[in-house]
């Protein structure tokens, strides 16, 4: 399968967040999956590195808008770059190009990716596919969201999200 992985750009090599992302890439590649990431630094680099070092296919979906804003280029572990012009085109390619998606911890960009993919599945603009969120942070955020806005969210929409404590549990969830 093609697995899109979302996550923050901040984690640096040697940090627990980077190592967890690298392990996720490795576990996915060992099971024969290709990984798609945003193609830059942080968890995107770590997932790409883990997958590449495990012999997997690594696709980086990059975009000119981010490169111009951030002054960065695709990471060295990407085997296939799919360059887009805008962030929205990039997100669309990450959603459409995958059979499932996994979200590591991250900031506003990662939250946007989760929310947009989830909403596109809700309105059936995107076929339903697993969207697995890793970590207590996402579990906490969405538990509170579901409680606070209970009357706005039907149970079928909640069921589109899966939660995993760590990368190993996420991969097990993906396999089931």
Backbone as CSV, one residue per row, in Angstrom:
resi,resn,N_x,N_y,N_z,CA_x,CA_y,CA_z,C_x,C_y,C_z
1,UNK,0.839,-1.191,0.000,0.000,0.000,0.000,0.879,1.248,0.000
2,UNK,0.302,2.339,-0.406,0.928,3.649,-0.276,0.397,4.280,1.002
3,UNK,1.305,4.618,1.912,0.915,5.170,3.204,1.436,6.595,3.321
4,UNK,0.524,7.548,3.445,0.911,8.931,3.694,1.151,9.101,5.186
5,UNK,2.231,9.787,5.523,2.537,10.076,6.926,2.630,11.584,7.098
6,UNK,1.824,12.098,8.036,1.839,13.502,8.403,2.616,13.657,9.704
7,UNK,3.217,14.803,9.909,3.919,15.065,11.160,4.654,16.388,11.105
8,UNK,5.142,16.807,12.226,5.778,18.109,12.356,7.153,18.210,11.726
9,UNK,7.513,19.422,11.353,8.806,19.690,10.743,9.896,19.984,11.780
10,UNK,9.545,20.104,13.053,10.496,20.525,14.074,11.443,19.443,14.589
11,UNK,11.041,18.169,14.728,11.948,17.187,15.333,13.297,17.093,14.605
12,UNK,14.344,17.041,15.406,15.711,16.948,14.899,16.256,15.541,15.135
13,UNK,17.241,15.172,14.321,17.900,13.882,14.466,18.391,13.719,15.902
14,UNK,18.179,12.520,16.461,18.598,12.235,17.824,17.532,12.469,18.870
15,UNK,16.414,13.097,18.505,15.337,13.315,19.470,14.381,12.123,19.442
16,UNK,13.649,11.891,20.533,12.689,10.782,20.546,11.651,10.876,19.417
17,UNK,11.161,12.079,19.106,10.154,12.231,18.049,10.729,11.831,16.691
18,UNK,11.977,12.206,16.421,12.633,11.848,15.159,12.821,10.332,15.089
19,UNK,13.287,9.754,16.183,13.529,8.305,16.213,12.237,7.508,16.041
20,UNK,11.148,7.984,16.648,9.870,7.298,16.485,9.404,7.373,15.031
21,UNK,9.557,8.527,14.404,9.174,8.687,13.003,10.043,7.810,12.103
22,UNK,11.330,7.731,12.409,12.232,6.885,11.630,11.825,5.410,11.769
23,UNK,11.465,5.000,12.974,10.995,3.633,13.193,9.722,3.369,12.400
24,UNK,8.807,4.321,12.363,7.580,4.148,11.593,7.904,3.912,10.123
25,UNK,8.777,4.719,9.556,9.170,4.526,8.156,9.762,3.158,7.918
26,UNK,10.595,2.720,8.832,11.220,1.407,8.719,10.188,0.281,8.796
27,UNK,9.297,0.364,9.757,8.265,-0.676,9.916,7.364,-0.760,8.690
28,UNK,7.010,0.383,8.135,6.151,0.388,6.944,6.881,-0.225,5.749
29,UNK,8.137,0.152,5.549,8.914,-0.383,4.427,9.145,-1.882,4.576
30,UNK,9.407,-2.340,5.792,9.624,-3.769,6.032,8.396,-4.600,5.670
31,UNK,7.247,-3.978,5.693,6.001,-4.669,5.338,5.621,-4.457,3.869
32,UNK,6.524,-3.848,3.117,6.321,-3.676,1.685,5.553,-2.443,1.269
33,UNK,5.291,-1.534,2.204,4.543,-0.323,1.892,5.470,0.782,1.388
34,UNK,4.984,1.575,0.455,5.657,2.815,0.060,5.167,3.908,0.996
35,UNK,6.022,4.882,1.282,5.608,5.991,2.138,5.586,7.283,1.336
36,UNK,4.592,8.109,1.635,4.489,9.454,1.081,4.571,10.423,2.255
37,UNK,5.422,11.419,2.126,5.495,12.470,3.136,5.538,13.805,2.412
38,UNK,5.533,14.875,3.209,5.689,16.204,2.643,7.070,16.458,2.082
39,UNK,8.024,15.548,2.355,9.313,15.562,1.689,10.392,16.464,2.246
40,UNK,10.146,17.137,3.347,11.148,18.078,3.838,11.829,17.570,5.106
41,UNK,11.855,18.389,6.168,12.610,18.071,7.374,11.724,17.512,8.487
42,UNK,12.331,17.295,9.642,11.595,16.829,10.814,11.099,15.403,10.649
43,UNK,9.836,15.167,11.002,9.309,13.810,10.903,9.215,13.341,9.458
44,UNK,9.061,14.280,8.526,9.022,13.904,7.103,10.358,13.279,6.706
45,UNK,11.456,13.901,7.129,12.787,13.364,6.851,12.994,12.033,7.563
46,UNK,12.592,11.979,8.831,12.812,10.767,9.622,12.063,9.569,9.051
47,UNK,10.808,9.752,8.681,10.029,8.668,8.066,10.678,8.255,6.757
48,UNK,11.064,9.230,5.951,11.719,8.946,4.675,13.010,8.165,4.888
49,UNK,13.779,8.583,5.867,15.050,7.911,6.170,14.823,6.467,6.607
50,UNK,13.891,6.271,7.538,13.613,4.921,8.013,13.161,4.003,6.895
51,UNK,12.286,4.507,6.038,11.788,3.697,4.919,12.896,3.412,3.913
52,UNK,13.685,4.425,3.573,14.757,4.258,2.588,15.810,3.274,3.098
53,UNK,16.192,3.408,4.363,17.207,2.509,4.933,16.706,1.080,5.042
54,UNK,15.389,0.888,5.096,14.797,-0.453,5.135,14.494,-0.976,3.730
55,UNK,14.902,-0.231,2.707,14.720,-0.677,1.331,13.385,-0.325,0.713
56,UNK,12.638,0.566,1.337,11.317,0.928,0.837,11.349,2.058,-0.173
57,UNK,10.210,2.253,-0.814,10.065,3.341,-1.781,9.560,4.575,-1.042
58,UNK,10.238,5.701,-1.253,9.929,6.937,-0.547,9.518,8.004,-1.559
59,UNK,8.300,8.513,-1.380,7.757,9.562,-2.243,7.639,10.836,-1.415
60,UNK,8.221,11.909,-1.913,8.107,13.208,-1.266,7.212,14.105,-2.095
61,UNK,6.120,14.554,-1.501,5.213,15.455,-2.196,5.537,16.867,-1.705
62,UNK,6.218,17.599,-2.544,6.728,18.917,-2.178,5.936,20.005,-2.900
63,UNK,6.209,21.264,-2.549,5.540,22.341,-3.283,6.379,23.602,-3.305
64,UNK,6.272,24.304,-4.398,7.028,25.543,-4.612,6.723,26.582,-3.544
65,UNK,5.462,26.706,-3.149,5.087,27.719,-2.154,5.865,27.539,-0.849
66,UNK,5.995,26.317,-0.384,6.721,26.064,0.867,8.209,26.304,0.670
67,UNK,8.745,25.881,-0.451,10.171,26.070,-0.698,10.531,27.547,-0.773
68,UNK,9.677,28.333,-1.367,9.925,29.776,-1.441,9.801,30.418,-0.063
69,UNK,8.822,29.987,0.728,8.596,30.536,2.057,9.692,30.121,3.035
70,UNK,10.049,28.825,3.020,10.971,28.270,4.000,12.418,28.253,3.517
71,UNK,12.625,28.354,2.205,13.975,28.288,1.667,14.597,26.913,1.809
72,UNK,13.816,25.874,1.552,14.273,24.506,1.737,14.065,23.703,0.466
73,UNK,14.620,22.520,0.453,14.466,21.593,-0.673,14.141,20.212,-0.130
74,UNK,13.779,19.307,-1.020,13.426,17.935,-0.673,14.572,17.266,0.103
75,UNK,14.224,16.391,1.067,15.268,15.724,1.852,15.964,14.635,1.031
76,UNK,17.142,14.258,1.470,18.021,13.346,0.724,17.509,11.916,0.648
77,UNK,16.506,11.556,1.440,16.035,10.171,1.496,14.865,9.896,0.548
78,UNK,14.358,10.930,-0.096,13.251,10.787,-1.044,13.772,10.196,-2.345
79,UNK,13.110,9.127,-2.814,13.474,8.510,-4.090,12.694,9.105,-5.252
80,UNK,11.449,9.503,-4.985,10.572,10.045,-6.032,9.933,11.333,-5.517
81,UNK,10.227,12.431,-6.183,9.628,13.708,-5.789,8.446,14.006,-6.700
82,UNK,7.330,14.366,-6.086,6.137,14.809,-6.814,5.928,16.272,-6.444
83,UNK,6.419,17.146,-7.263,6.410,18.584,-6.961,5.100,19.223,-7.413
84,UNK,4.516,19.995,-6.523,3.297,20.748,-6.790,3.588,22.226,-6.632
85,UNK,2.710,23.062,-7.116,2.891,24.507,-6.982,2.412,24.993,-5.620
86,UNK,1.180,24.639,-5.248,0.581,25.199,-4.030,0.465,24.155,-2.929
87,UNK,0.272,24.656,-1.719,0.064,23.782,-0.569,-1.197,22.933,-0.742
88,UNK,-2.261,23.528,-1.256,-3.500,22.768,-1.443,-3.326,21.645,-2.471
89,UNK,-2.572,21.900,-3.529,-2.287,20.834,-4.503,-1.450,19.731,-3.858
90,UNK,-0.528,20.124,-3.019,0.299,19.156,-2.294,-0.558,18.285,-1.375
91,UNK,-1.437,18.927,-0.608,-2.305,18.160,0.292,-3.192,17.200,-0.492
92,UNK,-3.747,17.669,-1.581,-4.588,16.825,-2.426,-3.806,15.596,-2.902
93,UNK,-2.560,15.789,-3.305,-1.732,14.668,-3.770,-1.424,13.690,-2.634
94,UNK,-1.209,14.202,-1.430,-0.962,13.326,-0.287,-2.203,12.508,0.068
95,UNK,-3.378,13.112,-0.036,-4.628,12.414,0.265,-4.971,11.399,-0.821
96,UNK,-4.935,11.848,-2.063,-5.327,10.986,-3.188,-4.329,9.869,-3.451
97,UNK,-3.065,10.117,-3.133,-2.023,9.145,-3.458,-1.864,8.013,-2.471
98,UNK,-2.680,7.994,-1.424,-2.489,6.976,-0.392,-3.675,6.020,-0.274
99,UNK,-3.365,4.871,0.305,-4.387,3.889,0.670,-4.777,4.036,2.135
100,UNK,-3.907,4.686,2.908,-4.136,4.956,4.326,-3.210,6.094,4.720
101,UNK,-3.537,6.757,5.831,-2.694,7.840,6.328,-2.468,7.670,7.827
102,UNK,-1.284,8.084,8.249,-0.901,8.031,9.655,-0.394,9.412,10.040
103,UNK,-0.849,9.915,11.189,-0.397,11.218,11.668,0.401,11.060,12.954
104,UNK,1.630,11.507,12.908,2.474,11.621,14.089,2.152,12.948,14.771
105,UNK,2.686,13.194,15.956,2.480,14.501,16.567,2.999,15.622,15.666
106,UNK,2.359,16.774,15.755,2.761,17.908,14.943,2.009,19.162,15.334
107,UNK,2.222,20.192,14.575,1.625,21.488,14.860,0.405,21.779,14.012
108,UNK,0.181,23.069,13.727,-1.010,23.470,12.965,-1.107,22.809,11.588
109,UNK,0.028,22.616,10.920,-0.009,21.973,9.607,-0.513,20.553,9.691
110,UNK,-0.050,19.812,10.689,-0.482,18.425,10.869,-1.961,18.376,11.240
111,UNK,-2.392,19.275,12.103,-3.808,19.348,12.459,-4.653,19.661,11.227
112,UNK,-4.170,20.541,10.379,-4.874,20.866,9.135,-4.989,19.636,8.247
113,UNK,-3.894,18.897,8.110,-3.899,17.698,7.262,-4.912,16.675,7.763
114,UNK,-4.917,16.447,9.067,-5.870,15.502,9.661,-7.302,15.985,9.412
115,UNK,-7.563,17.233,9.768,-8.926,17.777,9.668,-9.439,17.779,8.238
116,UNK,-8.603,18.191,7.307,-9.039,18.260,5.920,-9.286,16.866,5.345
117,UNK,-8.372,15.942,5.603,-8.579,14.583,5.088,-9.844,13.972,5.693
118,UNK,-10.024,14.150,6.991,-11.206,13.626,7.678,-12.475,14.228,7.076
119,UNK,-12.488,15.533,6.866,-13.670,16.181,6.311,-13.945,15.741,4.876
120,UNK,-12.911,15.570,4.080,-13.104,15.097,2.702,-13.707,13.692,2.678
121,UNK,-13.323,12.868,3.645,-13.943,11.533,3.728,-15.393,11.645,4.193
122,UNK,-15.670,12.544,5.116,-17.036,12.731,5.617,-17.979,13.124,4.482
123,UNK,-17.536,14.060,3.642,-18.416,14.521,2.562,-18.298,13.663,1.299
124,UNK,-17.571,12.572,1.426,-17.396,11.583,0.354,-16.729,12.168,-0.896
125,UNK,-15.914,13.187,-0.689,-15.097,13.726,-1.767,-13.809,12.915,-1.907
126,UNK,-13.483,12.181,-0.854,-12.335,11.296,-0.810,-12.835,9.943,-0.325
127,UNK,-12.445,8.851,-0.976,-12.891,7.537,-0.495,-12.445,7.301,0.947
128,UNK,-13.239,6.565,1.691,-12.880,6.246,3.074,-11.637,5.367,3.080
129,UNK,-10.696,5.741,3.933,-9.458,4.989,4.108,-8.984,5.219,5.531
130,UNK,-8.204,4.314,6.068,-7.758,4.489,7.451,-6.987,5.798,7.650
131,UNK,-7.326,6.496,8.716,-6.620,7.697,9.153,-6.281,7.460,10.626
132,UNK,-5.026,7.121,10.874,-4.568,6.685,12.200,-3.751,7.798,12.839
133,UNK,-4.153,8.214,14.035,-3.491,9.298,14.751,-2.680,8.709,15.907
134,UNK,-1.399,9.025,15.944,-0.489,8.441,16.934,-0.245,9.413,18.082
135,UNK,-0.404,8.898,19.280,-0.010,9.639,20.474,-1.166,10.118,21.313
136,UNK,-0.849,10.309,22.588,-1.859,10.759,23.545,-2.365,12.158,23.229
137,UNK,-1.539,12.969,22.590,-1.951,14.328,22.256,-3.164,14.362,21.354
138,UNK,-3.121,13.578,20.268,-4.272,13.544,19.359,-5.480,12.931,20.050
139,UNK,-5.274,11.899,20.836,-6.369,11.261,21.559,-7.038,12.280,22.494
140,UNK,-6.237,13.036,23.224,-6.745,14.049,24.141,-7.523,15.134,23.388
141,UNK,-6.929,15.649,22.318,-7.575,16.718,21.541,-8.923,16.272,20.998
142,UNK,-8.947,15.099,20.376,-10.195,14.658,19.753,-11.215,14.183,20.774
143,UNK,-10.791,13.584,21.886,-11.742,13.245,22.945,-12.466,14.501,23.417
144,UNK,-11.714,15.554,23.672,-12.312,16.807,24.129,-13.181,17.435,23.050
145,UNK,-12.736,17.360,21.823,-13.514,17.885,20.704,-14.849,17.149,20.590
146,UNK,-14.794,15.816,20.681,-16.025,15.021,20.584,-16.975,15.321,21.739
147,UNK,-16.448,15.538,22.923,-17.284,15.852,24.083,-17.902,17.246,23.933
148,UNK,-17.076,18.226,23.624,-17.533,19.617,23.544,-18.533,19.843,22.418
149,UNK,-18.321,19.161,21.286,-19.164,19.387,20.112,-19.959,18.136,19.727
150,UNK,-20.343,17.387,20.722,-21.036,16.109,20.520,-22.222,16.221,19.566
151,UNK,-23.005,17.260,19.700,-24.212,17.377,18.874,-23.904,17.706,17.410
152,UNK,-22.665,18.037,17.106,-22.279,18.383,15.740,-21.620,17.230,14.981
153,UNK,-21.286,16.172,15.696,-20.505,15.089,15.086,-21.264,13.776,15.219
154,UNK,-21.657,13.213,14.087,-22.370,11.939,14.145,-21.373,10.799,14.356
155,UNK,-21.806,9.720,15.007,-20.895,8.612,15.327,-20.148,8.048,14.112
156,UNK,-20.800,7.999,12.963,-20.136,7.459,11.767,-18.908,8.290,11.386
157,UNK,-18.974,9.590,11.669,-17.828,10.448,11.364,-16.672,10.192,12.333
158,UNK,-16.990,9.962,13.581,-15.956,9.624,14.572,-15.250,8.333,14.196
159,UNK,-16.022,7.401,13.662,-15.473,6.084,13.334,-14.467,6.114,12.195
160,UNK,-14.320,7.240,11.519,-13.327,7.370,10.445,-11.917,7.584,10.994
161,UNK,-11.806,7.922,12.281,-10.512,8.158,12.910,-10.132,6.973,13.789
162,UNK,-8.867,6.593,13.711,-8.313,5.537,14.553,-7.202,6.151,15.398
163,UNK,-7.055,5.675,16.607,-6.050,6.211,17.513,-5.102,5.098,17.937
164,UNK,-3.808,5.430,17.973,-2.781,4.466,18.368,-1.835,5.139,19.355
165,UNK,-1.404,4.377,20.348,-0.511,4.917,21.368,0.874,5.231,20.807
166,UNK,1.369,4.365,19.913,2.712,4.550,19.363,2.769,3.984,17.947
167,UNK,3.952,4.053,17.326,4.062,3.641,15.926,3.808,2.148,15.736
168,UNK,4.223,1.348,16.684,3.994,-0.101,16.553,2.498,-0.423,16.561
169,UNK,1.762,0.231,17.452,0.307,0.035,17.487,-0.342,0.561,16.211
170,UNK,0.166,1.645,15.672,-0.378,2.204,14.429,-0.205,1.211,13.282
171,UNK,0.958,0.591,13.196,1.202,-0.393,12.132,0.313,-1.617,12.324
172,UNK,0.099,-2.042,13.571,-0.823,-3.158,13.824,-2.244,-2.789,13.415
173,UNK,-2.655,-1.564,13.710,-3.982,-1.078,13.322,-4.113,-1.075,11.809
174,UNK,-3.086,-0.647,11.135,-3.069,-0.614,9.672,-3.242,-2.018,9.090
175,UNK,-2.624,-2.997,9.720,-2.662,-4.377,9.226,-3.990,-5.070,9.509
176,UNK,-4.782,-4.522,10.438,-6.041,-5.197,10.788,-7.223,-4.674,10.025
